[in-house]
Amino acid sequence: MKVGIVGLGLIGGSMAKSTKARTAHTVWGVDLDAETMTMARMCGAIDAPLTDENLPQCDLILVAIRPGAAVEWVRRNADIISRSAILVDLCGVKRVVVEGIGPIAEQHGFAYIGGHPMAGKERGGFTAATDDLYVGASMILTPDRRTDMQLLETLKSFFLDIGFAGLTFSDPEEHDRIIAFTSQLAHITSSAYVKSPEAQRRRGFSAGSFQDMTRVARLDEDMWTELFLDDADYLTKELGELIRHLTEYQEALEARDAEKLRALLKDGREKKATAGGN
């Protein structure tokens, strides 16, 4: 199979490295950064650059760039994508991307499905990409009425081959609602938490809890601003829920109310047990 990858950052670069390390597929890739392209060629993550000449030959196209850029890339290149190709976007939000790409794919006759690999690191870029990033991870796909079983079987085989543990099916609305809580809220909370003046004076006083809370504060503000705004309705709701709960703890502390504080902590512990580790 000939695989084209648009964007060779952490996600796309790891897709390229995983595909070359674990399959016999041909990989063509493209990135706006010339240094990234050089590194990808030199380390064997791609066989050659993805160009207007070989894009029509791709059986699978993975678009691993920001939501707005992904829609624009598909719009600009739709005329030369093969009607037998499958295109999967790997963006962190789904509604705006599916609404943008879906009609283009339908108009031009190629298969499209939204995707989101549940894997990442606090550092981005091709240098952070690895061939084992997706080992054991879940790959979310958002099939619709145009998605046939053969397409899903092809994608299942590909994603399992490169290390994913399995596929999770969702729709764009459900995806964005859940991801607002499981991912985006965590990034906002971490970013806000690390702004305390104490964060700069914590030397010798921090352990695992601090590291866990601050790890994802090291984010790409341009990318995450776009993701947050594309999911602002659900993210705002989750942020309000968090603030409401934090206020309960604050009020219990201000009142020196041990019983209320104990009850809040017990409730949190029990909800964590119910939610599980993932």
N, C-alpha and C positions, 0 to 999 in steps of 0.2 A: 504494500500500500504506500502511496505517496502522500506524505503529511506536510501541510504548509502551516507554519506558526507565525502569527503576526504579533510582535512584541516579545522580546527575549529578556524580560526582567526576571524577578523571582519565580513567578508562576509560569510564564512561557518558556523561560530558560530551563526550568526544572522539567517541563513537559518535553523539551527537546532532549535534554540529557537522559531522562528516563526512557524515552523512546529508543534512543540510540543504544543505551546500555542493555535494554531488556527485549528488544525486538529486532527484526531484520528490515523494518520499514525505512524508506528513504525520507529524510527530513530536510525541508527547505525552510529557512527562517529569514525574517526581516525585522530590523529595529532601526529607529531613527538615529541611534548613537553609533557612530562609526567604530569606536573602540570596542563596543559590545559585539559588533559584527565580526571584528577581527578575532576577538577572544573565542567567539562561538565557532569560527572556522578552525582556529588553531587547536582547540581542545576536542574537536570532533563532535560537538553537539549538533551541528548541522552539516549536511553534505554539500550544500551550496546555498547562496542567497535565494530568497523567494522573490521572483520577478514577474513582470507582466507576461513573460514568455512561458514560464513554467506553472504559473498559477492555474491556467486552464487544465493542467494535467493532474491537479491535486484531487485525491479521493476524499481526504479529510482536511478541513481547514479549522484551526484553533485560533481564535482571536483573543489575545491576552493583553489588552490595553484598556484604558479608562472607558467608562460607559459612552460618553459623548463621542470620543474618538473612534470607538468600535462601530457605532452606528454610521458615522461618517465614512469610515474605511469601507464598510460593506456597500454603502450607497455608491461610492466612487469606483468600486471594482466589480460590482454586480454583473456587468455585461460580459466579463471574461471568466466568471466562475462557471465551471461545468455543471450542467443540469443533473449529472450523476453524482455530484459532490455532496458531502454532508458538512455543514458549517456549524460549529459550536462556539458560542462566546463564553468566556471564562470570567465575566465581570462579577463583582461582589454585590450588585443589585440586579434585579431581574425585570421589574415592571417596565421601566423606561427603555431598557435595551430590547426586550422582546417586542414591545410596541413599536420600536423604531425599525428593527431588523426584520420582523415577521412579514410585514407587507412587501418588503423589498424581495425577500426570498420567494414569496408566493408569486410575485409578478414575474420573476426571472426563472422560476421553475426548479430551483435547487432546494435541497432539504436543509432545514435549520432547526436547531433546538438550543434553548438556553441552558447554560451549565455554570456550576460554581464548585471548584474543588475545595473541600474543607481541610485546607492545610496552609501553613504559612510560617513566617518568621518575623521577628521584630525588625530585621534588616532586609532591605530589598535589593534589587539589581541583579544582574547576571552573575556577579561574583558570589552572591549568596545562594544561587540556584544549585541544587544537588540532584543526583539521579535517584535518591531515596526519599525525597520530600513527601511523596504520595503513598509510601508504603503503609498500609493499614488504615488509610484515610477513606472518607466517604466522598463520593462524587455525586453532587446534586444535579439532576436534570429536570427540565420543565417541559415535558411533552405536551402536545395539544392535539386537536382533532386531525391534523395532517400527519402526525407521527405514526409510522407503521412499525410493526414488530421486527421486521428485518433491520430497519435502521437501529432500533434499540439493541438488537442482538450484536450488530456490528460495533456499536459503541461500548457495549458491555465487554465484549472480547478485548477491545483496545484498552479500555481503562483498567481492566483487571490485569492485563498483560504488563502494564507499566507500574503496577504496585497497589492500586486501590483495592480496598477490602470489599467494596460493593457499591452499588448505585442506590441513591435515595431519590424518589420521585416526588415532585411538588408542583405547584403552580406558582406563577410569578407573585401573586398576591400573598400567598402563604409564606413563600420564601422570604419576601421582604419584611413581613410582619415578625417572623421568628428571628431572622438575622439581625433585626434592630436590637433585640434583646441579647442574643448569644454572642454577638461580635461588636456591633457598633457602640452599644452602651458601655461595654467594657473598655473600649478605646477612649471614649469621652471621659469616663470615670478615672482612668489611669492618667490622662492628660491633666485633669483638674487636681487630682490627688498630689501629683509631683510638684505643683506650684506652691505648696506650703513653704514658708521660709525654713522650716525645720528640715526640709529635704536637703538643703545645702549644709546643714549642721549635723548630719546624722552619722558622720564617720565614727565607726566603732560601735554603733548602736543598731545597725540594720542586719537582718538575717533573711530567712526565706520569705517571710510575709511581705517585707518591703520589696524584694526582688519580684515577687509574683504580682504585686499591685502596680509596679512601675514599668514592667517589661515592655508593654505595648505602647507606652507613651512615646517611645522612639519611633514615630510614624512619619509617613510622607504626607505633609499637610495639604499638598495640592490634591493628591488622590483622595484622601479621606474627606476633604471638604466636599468634593463632588459626590462621593458615596453618601455622606450624611445628608446633603441637600436633596439627593434623589430619593431618599427614604425618610424625609423630614417628618411626615405625618406619624408614622409608626415610632420613629426614634423619639420624637417629642413626647409621645404618650408614655414610653418606657422611662424617659428621663423624669417626667412628672411623678411616676410611680416610685422611682428610686428616691427622689427628693422627699416625697411623703413619708416613706419609711425612715429615712435618715432623720427627719424632723421628730419622729416618735422617739428615737434614741436620744436626740438632743434634749427633748423635753423631760425625759426620765432622768437624765443626768443633771439637768439644771434643778430639778425638784428633789434630787438625791433620793429618788424613789427606787429602792432596791427591788421591790417586788415587781414593779413594772419592767425594770431593766432585765431582771431575771426571766420574766415571761417573754420579752422580746427576743432574748438570746436563745431561749428554749425553742421558740417558734422557728427561728432561723435554722437551728440545728436540725429540727425535725423536717423542715422543708428541704434542707440539703440532702438528708437521708432519702427522702422521697424522690428528689430530682436525680439522684445518682451522681456519678463522677464525670459524665460527659455532657 
